Amino acid sequence: MTFFLETARLALKPHTQANAEKLNAWENDPELLYYNDDQPEDRIPESLEDTRTFLERITQNEERSRILHYAIHLKANDELIGNGMIGFIDRYNRSCRLGITIGEKRYWGSGLGREALAAVIAYCFETLGMNRLGAEVYAFNLRSIQLFEGLGFRREGVIRQSVWKNGGFSDEYLYGLLKDEWQPGRPHD
């Protein structure tokens, strides 16, 4: 499965080893981990070699995988600014789950995450033939909640006290978007 999407400002494409250093920095950034990860806050940092091994694994097994990982680049200068995945791809039941991270914090709030996710949603429904898209978002991740809800996802449930963060438990919200609820061309800027 060849994956390449373009939007007005972005190119979403497969990862390469050239992405290793930035991905490794993001994987070890405490603020990004707070919003994206359920591992202990004092975990051992991921080594650059671990990141390279991960990239090698996902780029070699993409065709057979139920997870499609992609890199988010600015079209203007090819700068890597984030990444995402289409996971748990179930072709029989026509469902999958989405995840996205804008790792370059200077682009937070710029609408680039929304632009990327809108393109991925269209790809999932139109190209992959999915009927249902899902996502999980921590209750304290207000940016992600706003992003998914702004693109039409509905909160379908709560996994109560599913994650330990900053000395306390927090909920995780389950979101879903069905093909017949989706509005192609929905504004994403």
N, C-alpha and C positions, 0 to 999 in steps of 0.2 A: 504494500500500500504506500504509494508516494504521496507525501503530504506537503503541500505548499499553498499557502493562502496569502493574498495581498489585500490590504485595505488602503484607505487614502494615505495613511502615514506609516503603515507597518508591513513587514513580511514575516509570516509565521512559517517556519521551515524546520527540517530535522536538525538535531544537534550535531555538532562536530567536536572533535577534541580541542579545537580552538576555544570552545566555551568553558573549558575545565576550570580555569582560574577564577572567573567570575562566579560560576556556579558554586565553587568551593567557598568563596567568600560569602555568598548568600546563605549557604548551608550552615555556616558558622556565625552568622549575624544574630545576636540575641533578640533583636526586635522582630526580625523576620521569623525566627523560630517560635517566638511567642504566639504569633498569629497562625502559623502553618504546621506546627509540630506538636506531637503529644509525648515527646521524649523528656526525660528529666532535664531541668534547667542547668544542672551541673554536669551534663554528659561530657564525655571526651570529645573534643572537636574532631570533625571528619578531616582526614588528611587529603592532600591534593591527589595522592595516588589512589585513594578510595574513590574520589570523584572521577578520575580518569577511568578506573575499572568500571564504575557505574555507566559512564558514557559509552564505553566499549560494548558493554552488555546490551544496553538499550538500542544502540545503532545496529548491532549485528542480529538482534532477535526481533526487530520491529515487525517484520512480515508475519511472524507466527504468534505475536503477543496479543493479549487482550487489553494491552495498554499502549496508547500512542503518545509518546512524549514529543513536545515541540519547543522550539526556541522562538522568542519574540524579539525581532530586530526592527530598529528604525529603518525605513526605506531610504531616507536621505543620506545616511552615512554607514549603514549596516551595523550600527552599535547594538550589541546584545543588551536588552533592558529587562527581560523577564523570561519566564517559561511557563509551561502548562502541560496538562495531560488530559487525554480522553481515556478514562479507565473503565475497567470492568465491562468491556465491550461484549455484549450478549446479542449475537446476531439472530438467534432464534426468537428471543423475546423483544428484540429491537430496543434495547435500553443500554445506557452507559452513564458514567458519572464524570463530571468535569471538575478540574482544579486549575487555578491560575495564580501566578505570583508576578508582580512587577517588582523585581529585585532592586532596581535603581531607584532609590527613594526620591530623587529629585523629580521624578516623573509621576509620583503619587498625586492624585487629584487632577491630572491633566486629561483624563478621559481615554487614555491609551488602553487601560485594562478593559474598559467597556467596549472599545473599538475591537480589540482582539477577541474578547469573549463573544460579541455579536457575530463575528465571522465564524468562530468555532461552532456556535449554535446552528447557524445556517448550514455549515458543512455536515454536521451530525444529522440533521433532518434531511437535507437535500441529497447528499452524496452517500453517506453511510446508511440511509434509510431508517434511522432510529425513530421510534415513536415516543420514547420517554427519556428525558435527560434528568439526572439527579446531581445534587451537590450537598456537601456537609460543611457547615460554617459554625465556628465557635460563637457563642452568644455575645462575647465581648468584641468580636471583629466587626465593628460597625461599618467599615468601608466595604467589606465583602457582602454584608447583608444588603447594603444599599445597592451594590453592583448587581447582585443576582435578582433582587426584587425589582430593580429598575429595568431589567431585561425580561420581566414577566414571570420569573420563577415564583412559585407559591410555597409558603412554609407548610410542610405536611406533617411535621412532628418534631418532637424534642427528645433527645437522649439526655435525660437528667443527670447532672453531675458526672459527666463522662470524662472530664479532663481536670487534672490538678495543675493550677497555675497560680503563681504568687501566693502560695500558702493557703489556697482554698480551691474548692471544686467549682467548676463552671459547666453549664449546659452546652450541648451541641445541637444546632438546628438542622433538620433535614429539609431540603428543598427539592422541588420537582417542576418540570415544564413538559407539557405534552404537546405533540405536534399540532393538534387541533386548537391549542391555546396560543400557539406561537404566532407572532405578527411579523412576517418578513418585512424588512425595510424599516423596522422600528428605529427611531432616532438613536444614535449611539455617540453623539458628540455633546 
